[in-house]
Amino acid sequence: MRRVLADGDLLADPVRLRAHARALLAALGIEAEGVDKLAAAGTGAGGPGTLTVLNHISWLDIVALLAAEPTTLLAKREVGRWPVVGGLARRAGTHFIDRTSPRRLPHTVRELSDLLAAGRSVAVFPQATTWCTADQGAFRRATFQAALDAGAPVRPLTVSYTQQGRPSTVAAFCGDDTFAASLRRVLTARALAVRLTAHPALPTAGTALDRRELAARAEHAVLGRGTVRPAAAAIRPPRLAPQAPPPTTGPPLRQHA
């Protein structure tokens, strides 16, 4: 049964959607690495879905993710109008957002939380825009609140591109680059490969993590940078009632006459 989302088209059959995404990568001459190793999204029947968070380099990130596991996406509204990838994104039930209307952000977070709580897995790009290399761009925290509210695990995922085994920026879609120019670079590139690397999931249920700490842990896993507190430190100790100061043990103070 296909599912209807509030701001997306009908969710296509996952098997066919995955096959179409893989066929598109093959037609573009891109080798997909690691797509068969990703674990199935979600935590099992009856549990919340999984919030997959990944770095953002190119419009190809979406195709690579759908080639691995069709999942609901959160993406800027412009993605739906892009050639090549826009149709796939719509068929994946992508939840398109208007980045020029920040007042809708709390509403978007609530909708994401509802989807996760209902068992639907969602993928987001917390950097909010594309970066030319895999180690740039801080993670924004808002969407992590949805995982905390739903008690959903967060799965960090790293996207990287190589040519002949070496890091490559050919696929990067940044700055004033046009989609047509990016597509031409991809089509003329030799031995271009995209790799998806999954990292251990970050649980949220039963923890005292806040969205700042959760975003920092995910960013550390995806981008391999920064420092995070040990897991034990994330559990805040209970507050103790204030206690009276201990009695003084020295000689009594003398009053002036």
C-alpha positions as a Markdown table, in Angstrom:
| # | Residue | x | y | z |
|---|---|---|---|---|
| 1 | Met | 0.0 | 0.0 | 0.0 |
| 2 | Arg | 1.4 | 3.4 | -1.0 |
| 3 | Arg | 1.5 | 6.1 | 1.6 |
| 4 | Val | 0.4 | 9.7 | 1.1 |
| 5 | Leu | 2.5 | 12.4 | 2.9 |
| 6 | Ala | 1.4 | 15.9 | 3.7 |
| 7 | Asp | 3.7 | 17.6 | 1.1 |
| 8 | Gly | 4.8 | 14.9 | -1.2 |
| 9 | Asp | 3.5 | 12.6 | -3.9 |
| 10 | Leu | 2.5 | 9.0 | -3.5 |
| 11 | Leu | 5.4 | 6.9 | -2.2 |
| 12 | Ala | 6.4 | 4.6 | -5.0 |
| 13 | Asp | 7.0 | 0.9 | -4.5 |
| 14 | Pro | 10.4 | 0.8 | -2.7 |
| 15 | Val | 11.8 | -2.1 | -4.8 |
| 16 | Arg | 11.1 | -0.3 | -8.1 |
| 17 | Leu | 12.3 | 3.1 | -6.7 |
| 18 | Arg | 15.6 | 1.5 | -5.6 |
| 19 | Ala | 16.0 | -0.1 | -9.1 |
| 20 | His | 15.3 | 3.2 | -10.9 |
| 21 | Ala | 17.8 | 5.1 | -8.7 |
| 22 | Arg | 20.5 | 2.4 | -9.4 |
| 23 | Ala | 19.7 | 2.5 | -13.1 |
| 24 | Leu | 20.1 | 6.3 | -13.1 |
| 25 | Leu | 23.5 | 6.1 | -11.4 |
| 26 | Ala | 24.6 | 3.5 | -14.0 |
| 27 | Ala | 23.3 | 5.7 | -16.8 |
| 28 | Leu | 25.4 | 8.5 | -15.5 |
| 29 | Gly | 28.5 | 6.3 | -15.3 |
| 30 | Ile | 28.7 | 6.3 | -11.5 |
| 31 | Glu | 29.7 | 3.3 | -9.5 |
| 32 | Ala | 27.7 | 3.0 | -6.2 |
| 33 | Glu | 29.7 | 1.6 | -3.3 |
| 34 | Gly | 28.3 | 0.6 | 0.0 |
| 35 | Val | 24.7 | 0.7 | -1.0 |
| 36 | Asp | 24.2 | -3.0 | -0.3 |
| 37 | Lys | 25.6 | -2.8 | 3.2 |
| 38 | Leu | 23.2 | -0.4 | 4.7 |
| 39 | Ala | 20.9 | -1.9 | 7.3 |
| 40 | Ala | 17.2 | -1.6 | 6.8 |
| 41 | Ala | 15.8 | 1.6 | 8.2 |
| 42 | Gly | 13.6 | 1.6 | 11.3 |
| 43 | Thr | 13.8 | -0.3 | 14.6 |
| 44 | Gly | 11.3 | -3.0 | 13.9 |
| 45 | Ala | 7.6 | -3.4 | 13.9 |
| 46 | Gly | 5.8 | -1.2 | 16.4 |
| 47 | Gly | 8.8 | 1.0 | 17.1 |
| 48 | Pro | 9.7 | 4.4 | 15.9 |
| 49 | Gly | 11.4 | 5.0 | 12.5 |
| 50 | Thr | 15.0 | 6.1 | 12.1 |
| 51 | Leu | 16.3 | 9.6 | 11.4 |
| 52 | Thr | 19.1 | 9.2 | 8.9 |
| 53 | Val | 21.4 | 12.2 | 8.8 |
| 54 | Leu | 24.0 | 12.7 | 6.1 |
| 55 | Asn | 26.4 | 15.3 | 4.7 |
| 56 | His | 25.4 | 17.1 | 1.6 |
| 57 | Ile | 27.8 | 17.5 | -1.4 |
| 58 | Ser | 25.7 | 17.0 | -4.5 |
| 59 | Trp | 22.2 | 16.5 | -6.0 |
| 60 | Leu | 23.6 | 12.9 | -6.5 |
| 61 | Asp | 23.4 | 12.4 | -2.8 |
| 62 | Ile | 19.7 | 11.9 | -3.1 |
| 63 | Val | 20.0 | 9.4 | -5.9 |
| 64 | Ala | 22.7 | 7.4 | -4.1 |
| 65 | Leu | 20.6 | 7.3 | -0.9 |
| 66 | Leu | 17.5 | 6.1 | -2.8 |
| 67 | Ala | 19.6 | 3.5 | -4.6 |
| 68 | Ala | 20.5 | 2.1 | -1.1 |
| 69 | Glu | 17.1 | 2.4 | 0.6 |
| 70 | Pro | 14.1 | 4.3 | -0.5 |
| 71 | Thr | 13.1 | 6.5 | 2.4 |
| 72 | Thr | 11.2 | 9.7 | 3.0 |
| 73 | Leu | 13.4 | 12.8 | 2.5 |
| 74 | Leu | 13.3 | 16.3 | 3.9 |
| 75 | Ala | 14.6 | 18.6 | 1.2 |
| 76 | Lys | 14.3 | 22.2 | 0.0 |
| 77 | Arg | 11.4 | 22.9 | -2.4 |
| 78 | Glu | 13.7 | 23.6 | -5.3 |
| 79 | Val | 14.8 | 19.9 | -5.4 |
| 80 | Gly | 11.4 | 18.9 | -6.7 |
| 81 | Arg | 11.9 | 21.0 | -9.8 |
| 82 | Trp | 15.4 | 19.7 | -10.6 |
| 83 | Pro | 15.6 | 17.6 | -13.8 |
| 84 | Val | 16.8 | 14.0 | -13.4 |
| 85 | Val | 16.5 | 13.9 | -9.6 |
| 86 | Gly | 13.3 | 15.8 | -9.0 |
| 87 | Gly | 11.0 | 13.0 | -10.2 |
| 88 | Leu | 12.8 | 10.5 | -8.0 |
| 89 | Ala | 12.5 | 12.8 | -5.0 |
| 90 | Arg | 8.8 | 13.3 | -5.5 |
| 91 | Arg | 8.2 | 9.5 | -5.9 |
| 92 | Ala | 10.0 | 9.0 | -2.6 |
| 93 | Gly | 7.4 | 11.1 | -0.9 |
| 94 | Thr | 9.9 | 13.9 | -0.2 |
| 95 | His | 8.6 | 16.4 | 2.3 |
| 96 | Phe | 9.6 | 19.7 | 0.6 |
| 97 | Ile | 10.2 | 22.8 | 2.8 |
| 98 | Asp | 10.4 | 26.5 | 2.0 |
| 99 | Arg | 13.7 | 27.7 | 3.5 |
| 100 | Thr | 12.5 | 31.3 | 3.1 |
| 101 | Ser | 9.9 | 30.8 | 5.7 |
| 102 | Pro | 11.7 | 30.1 | 9.0 |
| 103 | Arg | 8.5 | 30.5 | 11.0 |
| 104 | Arg | 7.3 | 27.1 | 9.6 |
| 105 | Leu | 10.3 | 25.4 | 11.1 |
| 106 | Pro | 8.6 | 24.4 | 14.4 |
| 107 | His | 5.7 | 23.0 | 12.4 |
| 108 | Thr | 8.1 | 21.0 | 10.2 |
| 109 | Val | 9.8 | 19.6 | 13.3 |
| 110 | Arg | 6.4 | 18.4 | 14.7 |
| 111 | Glu | 5.5 | 16.8 | 11.4 |
| 112 | Leu | 8.9 | 14.9 | 11.3 |
| 113 | Ser | 8.4 | 13.8 | 14.9 |
| 114 | Asp | 4.9 | 12.5 | 14.0 |
| 115 | Leu | 6.3 | 10.5 | 11.0 |
| 116 | Leu | 9.1 | 9.0 | 13.1 |
| 117 | Ala | 6.7 | 8.1 | 16.0 |
| 118 | Ala | 4.5 | 6.4 | 13.4 |
| 119 | Gly | 7.4 | 4.1 | 12.4 |
| 120 | Arg | 8.3 | 6.0 | 9.2 |
| 121 | Ser | 12.0 | 6.6 | 8.6 |
| 122 | Val | 13.2 | 10.0 | 7.4 |
| 123 | Ala | 16.5 | 11.2 | 5.9 |
| 124 | Val | 17.7 | 14.8 | 6.3 |
| 125 | Phe | 20.7 | 16.9 | 5.4 |
| 126 | Pro | 21.5 | 18.8 | 8.6 |
| 127 | Gln | 24.0 | 21.1 | 6.8 |
| 128 | Ala | 21.0 | 22.6 | 5.0 |
| 129 | Thr | 23.1 | 23.2 | 1.8 |
| 130 | Thr | 25.7 | 21.6 | -0.3 |
| 131 | Trp | 29.5 | 21.8 | 0.4 |
| 132 | Cys | 32.3 | 21.1 | -2.0 |
| 133 | Thr | 34.0 | 18.5 | 0.3 |
| 134 | Ala | 32.8 | 15.9 | 2.8 |
| 135 | Asp | 34.2 | 17.6 | 5.9 |
| 136 | Gln | 32.6 | 21.1 | 5.8 |
| 137 | Gly | 29.4 | 22.6 | 7.1 |
| 138 | Ala | 28.2 | 22.5 | 10.7 |
| 139 | Phe | 25.1 | 20.4 | 11.5 |
| 140 | Arg | 22.0 | 22.5 | 12.3 |
| 141 | Arg | 20.1 | 21.2 | 15.3 |
| 142 | Ala | 16.4 | 21.7 | 14.6 |
| 143 | Thr | 15.6 | 18.4 | 13.0 |
| 144 | Phe | 17.3 | 16.5 | 15.8 |
| 145 | Gln | 14.6 | 17.7 | 18.1 |
| 146 | Ala | 12.1 | 15.6 | 16.0 |
| 147 | Ala | 14.1 | 12.4 | 16.8 |
| 148 | Leu | 14.3 | 13.3 | 20.5 |
| 149 | Asp | 10.5 | 14.0 | 20.7 |
| 150 | Ala | 9.8 | 10.6 | 19.0 |
| 151 | Gly | 12.4 | 8.6 | 20.8 |
| 152 | Ala | 13.8 | 7.6 | 17.4 |
| 153 | Pro | 17.4 | 6.5 | 16.8 |
| 154 | Val | 19.6 | 8.7 | 14.7 |
| 155 | Arg | 21.8 | 7.0 | 12.1 |
| 156 | Pro | 24.7 | 9.0 | 10.8 |
| 157 | Leu | 25.7 | 8.4 | 7.1 |
| 158 | Thr | 28.7 | 9.7 | 5.2 |
| 159 | Val | 28.5 | 10.4 | 1.5 |
| 160 | Ser | 31.8 | 10.7 | -0.4 |
| 161 | Tyr | 32.9 | 10.8 | -4.0 |
| 162 | Thr | 36.1 | 9.4 | -5.6 |
| 163 | Gln | 37.8 | 9.0 | -9.0 |
| 164 | Gln | 40.1 | 6.1 | -9.4 |
| 165 | Gly | 40.1 | 5.7 | -5.6 |
| 166 | Arg | 41.0 | 9.3 | -4.8 |
| 167 | Pro | 38.7 | 12.0 | -3.3 |
| 168 | Ser | 37.0 | 14.0 | -6.0 |
| 169 | Thr | 35.0 | 17.3 | -6.1 |
| 170 | Val | 33.6 | 16.6 | -9.6 |
| 171 | Ala | 30.2 | 15.8 | -8.2 |
| 172 | Ala | 30.0 | 18.9 | -5.9 |
| 173 | Phe | 27.1 | 21.2 | -6.6 |
| 174 | Cys | 28.0 | 24.4 | -4.8 |
| 175 | Gly | 27.8 | 28.2 | -5.0 |
| 176 | Asp | 26.8 | 29.7 | -8.3 |
| 177 | Asp | 27.0 | 26.3 | -10.1 |
| 178 | Thr | 24.1 | 25.5 | -12.3 |
| 179 | Phe | 22.4 | 22.1 | -12.5 |
| 180 | Ala | 23.3 | 21.9 | -16.2 |
| 181 | Ala | 26.9 | 22.6 | -15.6 |
| 182 | Ser | 27.0 | 20.1 | -12.8 |
| 183 | Leu | 25.4 | 17.4 | -14.9 |
| 184 | Arg | 27.9 | 18.0 | -17.7 |
| 185 | Arg | 30.8 | 17.5 | -15.3 |
| 186 | Val | 29.3 | 14.3 | -14.0 |
| 187 | Leu | 28.6 | 12.9 | -17.5 |
| 188 | Thr | 32.2 | 13.6 | -18.7 |
| 189 | Ala | 33.9 | 12.4 | -15.5 |
| 190 | Arg | 35.9 | 9.2 | -15.6 |
| 191 | Ala | 35.7 | 6.5 | -13.0 |
| 192 | Leu | 33.4 | 8.5 | -10.7 |
| 193 | Ala | 32.1 | 6.6 | -7.7 |
| 194 | Val | 29.9 | 7.5 | -4.8 |
| 195 | Arg | 30.3 | 5.7 | -1.4 |
| 196 | Leu | 27.8 | 5.6 | 1.4 |
| 197 | Thr | 29.3 | 4.7 | 4.8 |
| 198 | Ala | 26.9 | 4.0 | 7.7 |
| 199 | His | 27.9 | 4.6 | 11.3 |
| 200 | Pro | 26.5 | 3.1 | 14.5 |
| 201 | Ala | 23.1 | 4.5 | 15.4 |
| 202 | Leu | 22.7 | 7.0 | 18.2 |
| 203 | Pro | 19.9 | 6.1 | 20.5 |
| 204 | Thr | 17.7 | 8.8 | 22.0 |
| 205 | Ala | 15.1 | 6.9 | 24.0 |
| 206 | Gly | 16.1 | 6.7 | 27.7 |
| 207 | Thr | 18.9 | 9.3 | 27.4 |
| 208 | Ala | 19.1 | 12.9 | 28.6 |
| 209 | Leu | 20.7 | 14.1 | 25.4 |
| 210 | Asp | 19.5 | 17.5 | 24.1 |
| 211 | Arg | 19.5 | 18.4 | 20.4 |
| 212 | Arg | 22.8 | 20.2 | 20.7 |
| 213 | Glu | 24.6 | 17.2 | 22.0 |
| 214 | Leu | 22.8 | 14.9 | 19.6 |
| 215 | Ala | 23.7 | 17.1 | 16.6 |
| 216 | Ala | 27.4 | 17.2 | 17.8 |
| 217 | Arg | 27.6 | 13.4 | 18.1 |
| 218 | Ala | 26.1 | 13.0 | 14.6 |
| 219 | Glu | 28.4 | 15.6 | 13.1 |
| 220 | His | 31.4 | 13.9 | 14.7 |
| 221 | Ala | 30.4 | 10.5 | 13.2 |
| 222 | Val | 29.6 | 11.8 | 9.7 |
| 223 | Leu | 32.4 | 14.4 | 9.3 |
| 224 | Gly | 35.0 | 12.8 | 11.6 |
| 225 | Arg | 35.7 | 16.0 | 13.4 |
| 226 | Gly | 35.0 | 17.8 | 16.7 |
| 227 | Thr | 34.8 | 16.4 | 20.2 |
| 228 | Val | 31.8 | 15.1 | 22.1 |
| 229 | Arg | 31.3 | 14.2 | 25.7 |
| 230 | Pro | 31.4 | 10.6 | 26.8 |
| 231 | Ala | 28.1 | 8.9 | 26.7 |
| 232 | Ala | 27.9 | 8.6 | 30.5 |
| 233 | Ala | 28.3 | 12.4 | 30.8 |
| 234 | Ala | 25.1 | 12.8 | 28.8 |
| 235 | Ile | 23.0 | 11.4 | 31.6 |
| 236 | Arg | 22.4 | 14.4 | 33.9 |
| 237 | Pro | 22.6 | 13.6 | 37.6 |
| 238 | Pro | 19.4 | 14.3 | 39.6 |
| 239 | Arg | 19.3 | 17.6 | 41.4 |
| 240 | Leu | 19.9 | 17.5 | 45.1 |
| 241 | Ala | 18.1 | 19.6 | 47.6 |
| 242 | Pro | 20.2 | 22.5 | 49.0 |
| 243 | Gln | 21.8 | 21.6 | 52.3 |
| 244 | Ala | 22.6 | 23.8 | 55.2 |
| 245 | Pro | 26.3 | 24.7 | 55.6 |
| 246 | Pro | 28.2 | 22.5 | 58.0 |
| 247 | Pro | 28.6 | 23.8 | 61.6 |
| 248 | Thr | 31.7 | 25.8 | 62.3 |
| 249 | Thr | 34.3 | 24.0 | 64.5 |
| 250 | Gly | 36.4 | 26.9 | 65.4 |
| 251 | Pro | 36.2 | 29.1 | 68.6 |
| 252 | Pro | 33.0 | 31.2 | 69.0 |
| 253 | Leu | 33.2 | 34.7 | 67.6 |
| 254 | Arg | 33.4 | 37.5 | 70.2 |
| 255 | Gln | 31.1 | 40.4 | 70.0 |
| 256 | His | 32.5 | 43.9 | 70.3 |
| 257 | Ala | 31.2 | 45.7 | 73.4 |
